[in-house]
Amino acid sequence: MSYLLDTDTCSAFLKGDRRVFNRFIQHSGGLHISILTLAELYSWIYVADDPTRSRREEGLQTMLSDVLVIPVDHDVARTFGETRAVLQRRGTTVATVDLLIASTALVHDFTVATHNVRHFQLVPDLRMEDWIA
């Protein structure tokens, strides 16, 4: 099984959470992140104070050697539009970045690894696992 890691799962890994670290080892070769997750991680790094920033940057570079970064492409954009329309007809909204991450997982047949299950549970047909619970 291949996984698309949400930002919270990646940040738990970067903070040294052993549960997430063990999952990284267990699923080595099948781990991916969205380019949007990478952008959120860079934001998290640059918000940090200087001593923490360099440690976080080093950790991110190490993590990036174990994951494949997936772009938002035409298929992801189409799936995003279709899924958002379904959700809107139901009167439900999902944050744009979360829905783009979910759409990436749907297009590539990934399971989303996230602790923010409630953000993603509204997306039809999306598989999720919480590696932090």
Beta strands, then each sheet from edge to edge (+ up, - down):
strand 1: 3-5
strand 2: 31-34
strand 3: 68-70
strand 4: 111-113
strand 5: 128-129
sheet 1: 3+ 2+ 1+ 4+ 5+
end
